[in-house]
Amino acid sequence: MTAAKVGRPQIAAERNRSDMGLPLMDYIESSSGDSRMEFMVEMYGYDNSFVKTEQVARPECRPQSLSEIDVRQSVLDDLALKTLYLSGSLSILDLSEMTHLSFEVANELFIRMRAHSLCQVTGMTRNIPQIDITSQGQLRALDLLSNSHYTGVAPVSLKSYVAQTRKQSVRNVEVHASDVERAFAHLVVDSETLRRFGTVLNSGSSVFLHGPAGVGKTAMAETLSRVLSEDDVWIPYAVEVDGQIITVYDPAIHRRIPESEPENRDERWVLCHRPVVAVGGELTVEMLELQFNPSLKFYVAPAQMKANNGVLIIDDFGRQRISPEELLNRWIVPLDRGIDFLTLTGGKKFEMPFEMLVVFASNIDPHELLDPAFLRRIQTKIKIGTVSDEQFCEIFCRVAQEKHVLFDPGIPNDLIDYIHSTLNQELRSCYPRDIVNQVCWAARFEGKKPYLDRAALKQAVEAYFM
């Protein structure tokens, strides 16, 4: 490694004992004429809260009678009987809570079951009947469970789901410069790239982020999703289609906001932040279709249905188990018209909203992946490039500060020289974090505090670079 070059920005890394002994950057001269302003650097301590848009219209208030419910009465009759069979003796209030239906509706379901000798009253608790299933009801419940084991929260109809999803479409969201700047406050991105991100977010369509590995494409894709994810949308627990149940709400994806849910709501819906679904190399064509559970005999929504009204990130695009051509052939109509088609096991096809921002991120040249006809359907393309020397130095200082690593003032420039001169490579925003990590791991092994001098830097680069 050579000494720092004359004219290259020098880092004033003061070991300020009053500030936790962290290296700080007093000043880095910026270059306004540098065109390579597509870069990423983590910034800590910023307030990344967003101003929420006006809340979307919620579903109807909780139905107070069977006639007000949007699914067929037979679906609810079957659900109530299966729930009673699996739960044992319960009260009408318990039935209401388990199905998320109003007490009035649960009472109507009880009356209908009792009229057909499927249940009986075994007692009263505070004037609320305690009910149990009859032998005739058990036979009927077993027959129903052989067709579907779904119990619990009552589903909503496909018509209601489609209407609510259209009302909550990401295409209806207005994003302004201030929203994008707040979202990207923890990153440093040039104004032109921010403008393009703003355009993408207002399109509610699709974007292709491309560039070499390690320049922050995934971080930027996730940050794009954060602009939208702070909005509130209503997600159903399940949707009924032609008598079949499709579960939609997934606690691992949908972040619920119970404190914002009104009291008189239809509890079959959950108020959540706009969802973010990220898939990578594990993506297969089967994950884009309804997932039928052969033992439980109901469906789980595919990735794009769970991402409705939010963001779907296809990371490492081109490295999936499904080919890019196959994926985009599957999504030609959805990307163009916002409509997807799903198929039940019996062969019945039905229309499903495709209402999400799709972010493709890849380090493969787009022209090597797709032909022009496919590329046209991905509405916006943004190249994320390498960083300048000044930006690299700033990233290094930020990472060292986060990791509590002291370093000699000339270390960032030594690393830059090594990457430029010895490796003949451009600077990537992942290098500072990866090198500092190497130093931290070595220090942990040696049982001492990490410190980055030239000897430690030499060991790190020899371990990291090929």
Secondary structure, 3 states (H helix, E strand, C coil): CCCCCCCCCCCCEEEEHHHCCEEEECCCCCCCCCCCCCCCCCCCCCCCCCCCCCCCCCCCECCCCHHHCCCCHHHHHHHHHHHHHHHCCEEHHHHHHHHCCCHHHHHHHHHHHHHCCCEEEEEEECCEEEEEECHHHHHHHHHHHHHCCCCCCCCEEHHHHHHHHHHCCHHHCCCCHHHHHHHCCCCCCCHHHHHHHHHHHHHCCEEEEECCCCCCHHHHHHHHHHHHHCCEEEEECEEEECCEEEECCCCCCCCECHHHCCCCECCCEEEEECCEEEECCCCCHHHHCCEECCCCCCEECCHHHHCCCCEEEECCCCCCCCCHHHHHHHCHHHHHHCEEEEECCCCCEEEEECCCEEEEEECCCHHHHCCHHHHHHCCEEEECCCECHHHHHHHHHHHHHHHCCEECCCHHHHHHHHHHHHCCCCECCCHHHHHHHHHHHHHHHHCCCCEECHHHHHHHHHHHCC
